[in-house]
Amino acid sequence: MARWNSANRSRWYHLLNKIAEKGHTVIVIQPPSRISEETSYIEVPTQEQKNVVLHTVPISRWFWDMKFPVDKLFKKAFYTIRTFFVLKRLIKEYQADVLILYNIPQYVYTIGNSTPVIFDYADDYVSMLQHELHISSSHPISRFSALILRRLFRKSSLVVTVSHVLQEKIRHNSVIIIPNGANMPVESLEKSTLHIEKGKPVIGYVGAFEYSIDLDLMLSAAEQMEQYTFLLAGAGRDFQRVKKIVAEKKLNNVLLTGAVPHHQAMQCISKMDVCLNLRKKGDIAHAASPIKVFEYLINGKPIVTTRLHELLRLDERGEIFYYADTVEEVVSQIRHILENPAERRKKAEYGKQIALSTYTWDLLAEQFINAAWQLIHPNDNSSRSIQLKKITSDPEGR
């Protein structure tokens, strides 16, 4: 239940834009905009894509802005029901070939639906729900959500997932892994407005300021490394708390950009000497395929990351990442990287080549299109001769 133009560019924004670039029509259903600190609701200007049709579900402004108990959950339920009828009309109007779903509440969209469903299982949704509502796995809501998720798998013609960790949780005859990725780096024509002291190494993070990110670990490292600049780009529900800590501790070496357009986020990465992917360990983090990691890689940056199950599988030989779970390890790894430039360049270049050969959104979109084609035409191997229409509700940006 996010906006297509949210500050935190989602998996679906990148993937579906690439699919549209290849000549296919993508119809995106989204909720009305609303004021929120959550990253998925913070909007930034984006370039229009001619083959992407945005449809905002009409909901009364007074109702959408009103605060309710468990506000997000209540409005997500209301929006899901309202979208049910909009979706039926759009499928008929555009004669959609595929319906792409991405989250548990969208199970209702499978009711009475004859269009082939692709379910994109991009996060551990049940664990995320438990965290949002502060409930255990034995809670009735958790059990019900897990049940609906299993039914959604069964209703889907194809399940796509981002990681091996999530794949192991799926019981379905047709499952493929299409991880997250990054766009090839391009020189931005816009001049950067960042003012960073020259000569000081820049340690950086780009992404959401949300509960799964270990921002406290980053700030602790910044506190111990006053001689380095820590550039933290992004926004979210944790942004104000982080901003307050930076002010109270007088961390003058920490720069907070707030929400920025994607091209400016890439400018931030270009200025970083070391990039951070520090997350709070748990089911959500271990199953993730973080977009920021691939954006760091494709820009040829060394990465210090928490030891996460999916990333450890990606880096089986230990040739891509530097690992750190504590502030002592983070500080030690950053110093090691900066003191060993030859090793740093070799590792970063290897990671960049891996990203360019396997994890570009262009390549991942091709995989998605081919999988969708095989779903519609199982006896035809041609994947480029169809105007493939897709309908999706715009997902939560992470």
C-alpha positions in Angstrom: 0.0 0.0 0.0 2.6 2.5 -1.2 2.9 5.1 -3.9 4.7 4.4 -7.1 6.8 7.5 -6.7 7.9 6.7 -3.2 11.4 7.9 -2.2 12.6 4.4 -1.5 12.6 2.9 -5.0 11.0 -0.5 -4.7 11.9 -3.8 -6.4 8.7 -3.5 -8.4 9.4 0.1 -9.5 12.7 -1.0 -11.0 11.5 -4.3 -12.4 8.2 -3.1 -13.9 9.8 0.0 -15.5 12.3 -2.2 -17.3 9.5 -4.5 -18.4 7.7 -1.4 -19.8 10.9 -0.2 -21.5 10.9 -3.5 -23.4 7.5 -2.7 -24.9 5.1 -4.3 -22.5 2.2 -2.5 -20.9 2.2 -2.3 -17.1 -0.9 -1.1 -15.2 -0.1 -0.1 -11.7 -2.8 0.4 -9.1 -1.9 2.7 -6.2 -3.6 4.3 -3.2 -4.0 8.1 -2.8 -1.0 10.0 -1.4 -1.0 10.7 2.4 1.3 12.3 4.9 3.5 9.8 6.7 7.1 9.4 7.8 7.1 5.9 6.4 9.5 5.7 3.4 6.9 4.2 1.1 4.7 7.3 1.5 7.5 9.9 1.0 7.2 10.9 -2.6 9.9 12.3 -4.9 9.6 13.4 -8.6 10.2 10.6 -11.1 10.4 10.3 -14.9 7.3 9.1 -16.6 7.5 5.8 -18.5 5.2 5.7 -21.5 4.1 2.1 -21.1 3.3 2.4 -17.4 -0.3 3.3 -16.7 -0.8 4.6 -13.1 -4.3 4.2 -11.7 -5.0 5.8 -8.2 -7.9 4.1 -6.4 -10.4 6.9 -5.5 -10.9 7.2 -1.8 -12.4 10.1 0.1 -9.8 12.6 1.2 -11.3 13.1 4.7 -11.4 9.4 5.3 -7.9 8.7 4.0 -6.4 11.5 6.2 -8.3 10.5 9.3 -6.4 8.6 12.1 -7.7 5.3 13.3 -6.5 2.7 15.8 -4.0 0.4 14.0 -4.2 3.0 11.2 -2.0 1.3 8.7 -3.7 -2.1 9.0 -7.2 -0.7 8.9 -6.5 1.4 5.8 -4.7 -1.4 4.1 -7.7 -3.6 4.5 -10.1 -0.9 3.3 -7.9 -0.1 0.3 -7.6 -3.8 -0.6 -11.4 -4.2 -0.7 -11.9 -1.1 -2.7 -9.2 -2.2 -5.1 -10.9 -5.5 -5.7 -13.6 -3.9 -7.8 -11.2 -1.5 -9.6 -9.0 -4.4 -10.5 -11.8 -6.5 -12.0 -12.6 -3.5 -14.3 -9.0 -2.9 -15.3 -8.4 -6.6 -16.1 -11.4 -6.6 -18.4 -10.6 -3.2 -20.0 -6.9 -4.0 -20.7 -7.4 -7.7 -21.3 -4.6 -8.4 -19.0 -2.4 -11.5 -19.6 -1.0 -11.7 -16.1 -2.0 -10.5 -12.6 1.0 -9.8 -10.4 0.4 -9.9 -6.6 2.9 -9.3 -3.9 1.4 -9.4 -0.4 -0.9 -11.4 1.8 -4.0 -9.2 1.8 -4.1 -9.5 -2.0 -5.4 -13.0 -1.7 -8.8 -11.5 -2.1 -7.9 -10.6 -5.7 -7.7 -14.2 -6.6 -11.4 -14.7 -5.8 -13.3 -15.2 -9.0 -10.2 -14.4 -11.0 -9.4 -16.3 -14.2 -6.2 -14.4 -15.1 -3.0 -16.3 -14.4 -1.4 -15.1 -11.2 2.3 -14.5 -10.5 2.9 -14.0 -6.8 6.1 -12.1 -6.1 7.3 -13.2 -2.7 9.8 -10.5 -2.0 10.0 -10.4 1.9 9.1 -12.5 4.9 5.7 -11.0 5.1 4.5 -13.0 8.1 7.5 -12.0 10.2 7.1 -8.4 9.1 3.5 -8.4 10.2 4.5 -9.9 13.6 7.0 -7.1 14.0 4.6 -4.3 13.0 1.9 -5.6 15.4 4.3 -6.8 18.2 2.8 -10.3 18.2 4.3 -13.8 18.4 4.2 -16.6 15.8 1.5 -18.3 17.9 -0.8 -15.3 17.8 -4.1 -16.0 15.9 -3.3 -13.2 13.5 0.1 -14.8 12.7 -1.5 -18.2 12.2 -4.2 -16.7 10.0 -1.7 -14.8 7.9 0.4 -17.9 7.4 -2.7 -19.8 6.3 -3.7 -17.1 3.8 -0.1 -17.0 2.4 -0.2 -20.7 1.8 -3.5 -20.4 0.0 -2.1 -17.6 -2.1 0.8 -19.8 -3.1 -1.7 -22.5 -4.2 -3.8 -19.9 -6.2 -0.7 -18.7 -8.1 0.3 -20.2 -11.4 3.9 -19.1 -10.7 5.7 -18.0 -7.5 8.7 -15.7 -7.9 10.9 -15.0 -4.9 14.0 -13.0 -4.2 16.1 -15.4 -2.2 17.0 -19.0 -1.5 16.0 -18.4 2.2 12.4 -17.6 1.1 12.3 -20.3 -1.5 12.8 -22.9 1.2 9.5 -21.7 2.8 7.4 -22.2 -0.4 5.4 -25.3 -1.2 4.6 -24.9 -4.9 5.4 -26.8 -8.1 6.5 -23.7 -10.0 9.0 -21.5 -8.2 11.8 -19.4 -9.6 14.3 -17.0 -7.9 14.6 -13.5 -9.4 16.7 -11.5 -6.9 16.9 -7.8 -6.6 19.4 -5.8 -8.6 20.6 -2.4 -9.8 20.7 -0.2 -12.8 24.0 0.3 -14.6 25.7 3.5 -13.3 25.3 6.6 -15.4 26.8 10.0 -15.1 24.2 12.4 -13.7 23.8 15.7 -15.5 22.6 17.4 -12.3 25.2 19.0 -10.0 25.4 17.5 -6.6 24.4 19.8 -3.7 26.2 17.8 -1.1 29.0 19.6 0.7 31.5 17.0 1.9 34.9 18.0 3.3 37.6 16.9 0.8 40.3 14.6 1.9 38.3 12.8 4.6 37.1 9.3 3.8 33.4 9.0 3.4 31.5 6.0 5.0 28.0 5.7 3.7 24.5 4.2 3.8 21.7 4.7 1.3 18.2 3.4 1.9 15.2 3.3 4.3 15.4 4.5 7.9 13.2 1.6 9.1 13.1 -0.9 11.9 15.1 -3.6 10.1 18.2 -1.4 9.5 20.7 -1.1 12.3 21.2 2.6 12.3 22.4 2.6 15.9 25.3 0.5 14.9 26.2 3.0 12.2 26.0 5.9 14.6 28.1 4.0 17.2 30.8 3.5 14.5 30.6 7.2 13.6 31.0 8.2 17.2 34.3 6.2 17.4 35.6 7.4 14.0 35.3 11.2 14.2 38.0 11.6 11.6 35.7 10.1 8.9 32.5 11.5 7.4 29.4 9.3 7.7 26.9 10.0 4.9 23.5 8.5 5.7 21.1 9.1 2.8 17.4 8.3 3.0 14.3 8.7 5.3 11.7 6.7 7.1 10.0 6.2 10.4 13.3 6.1 12.2 14.7 9.3 10.7 13.6 11.7 13.4 15.0 9.5 16.2 18.4 9.2 14.3 18.4 13.0 13.7 17.8 13.6 17.5 20.7 11.2 18.4 23.1 13.0 16.0 22.2 16.4 17.6 22.4 15.2 21.2 25.7 13.4 20.8 27.0 16.3 18.6 28.1 13.9 15.8 29.3 16.6 13.5 30.8 14.0 11.2 27.4 12.6 10.3 25.5 14.0 7.3 21.8 13.2 7.0 20.3 14.0 3.6 16.6 13.0 4.2 14.6 11.7 1.3 16.2 12.3 -2.0 15.4 11.3 -5.7 17.0 8.1 -6.9 19.6 9.8 -9.1 20.8 11.9 -6.1 21.0 8.7 -4.0 23.3 7.3 -6.6 25.4 10.5 -6.5 25.7 9.9 -2.7 27.0 6.4 -3.4 29.6 7.7 -5.9 31.1 9.9 -3.1 31.4 7.0 -0.7 34.7 5.2 0.0 33.0 2.4 2.0 29.3 1.4 1.9 27.3 -0.1 4.8 24.6 -2.7 4.8 24.0 -3.2 8.6 20.8 -4.8 9.5 19.2 -6.1 12.7 19.4 -9.9 12.5 16.2 -11.9 12.3 14.0 -13.7 9.8 13.3 -10.5 7.9 17.0 -9.6 7.4 18.2 -13.1 6.7 15.7 -13.6 3.9 16.3 -10.2 2.3 17.9 -9.4 -1.1 18.8 -5.7 -0.3 18.6 -3.5 -3.4 21.2 -1.2 -1.8 23.8 -4.0 -1.8 23.5 -4.4 -5.6 23.6 -0.6 -6.1 26.8 -0.5 -4.1 28.3 -3.4 -6.0 27.5 -2.0 -9.5 29.1 1.3 -8.5 32.3 -0.6 -7.6 32.2 0.1 -3.8 33.6 -2.1 -1.0 30.8 -3.2 1.3 30.7 -3.9 5.1 27.6 -6.0 5.8 26.0 -7.9 8.6 26.4 -11.7 8.3 23.0 -12.5 6.7 22.1 -15.9 5.4 21.2 -14.9 1.8 24.2 -12.7 1.4 26.5 -15.4 2.7 25.1 -17.7 0.0 25.7 -15.1 -2.6 29.3 -14.6 -1.5 30.1 -18.3 -0.9 33.8 -17.9 -1.4 34.0 -14.7 0.7 35.3 -12.6 -2.3 32.7 -9.9 -2.3 31.8 -8.5 1.2 33.5 -7.5 4.4 31.5 -8.8 7.4 30.8 -7.2 10.7 28.1 -7.7 13.4 29.4 -5.5 16.2 30.7 -1.9 16.4 34.2 -3.3 17.0 34.0 -5.3 13.8 32.5 -2.4 11.8 35.3 0.0 12.9 38.0 -2.7 12.3 36.7 -3.5 8.8 36.4 0.1 7.7 40.0 0.8 8.8 41.2 -2.4 7.1 39.5 -1.4 3.8 41.0 2.1 3.9 44.4 0.9 4.8 44.5 -1.7 2.0 43.6 0.1 -1.3 44.8 -2.7 -3.6 42.7 -5.3 -1.9 39.8 -2.9 -1.8 39.9 -2.2 -5.5 40.3 -5.9 -6.4 37.3 -6.9 -4.2 35.1 -4.0 -5.4 35.9 -4.7 -9.1 35.0 -8.4 -8.6 31.7 -7.4 -7.0 31.0 -5.0 -9.8 31.5 -7.6 -12.5 29.2 -10.0 -10.6 26.5 -7.3 -10.5 26.9 -6.4 -14.2 26.8 -10.0 -15.4 23.9 -11.2 -13.2 22.1 -8.6 -11.2 21.1 -5.7 -13.5 17.4 -4.8 -13.6 17.5 -5.3 -17.4 18.6 -8.9 -17.1 16.2 -9.6 -14.2 13.3 -8.1 -16.2 14.1 -10.5 -19.1 13.9 -13.4 -16.7 10.6 -12.2 -15.5 9.2 -11.7 -19.0 10.4 -15.2 -20.1 8.8 -16.8 -17.0 5.5 -15.0 -17.7 5.6 -16.0 -21.4 6.1 -19.6 -20.5 3.2 -19.4 -18.1 0.9 -18.1 -20.8 2.3 -20.1 -23.7 4.0 -23.2 -22.2 4.7 -24.8 -25.6 6.2 -21.6 -27.2 9.8 -20.5 -26.4 9.5 -17.1 -28.1 9.5 -14.4 -25.4 9.6 -11.2 -27.5 6.6 -11.3 -29.8 3.8 -10.5 -27.4 2.5 -7.3 -25.9 2.4 -8.6 -22.4 0.0 -6.7 -20.2 0.4 -6.8 -16.4 -1.6 -5.4 -13.6 -0.1 -4.9 -10.2 -0.9 -3.0 -7.1 2.0 -0.8 -6.3 3.9 -2.5 -3.4 5.4 -1.2 -0.2 8.8 0.3 -0.8 11.7 -1.2 1.4 
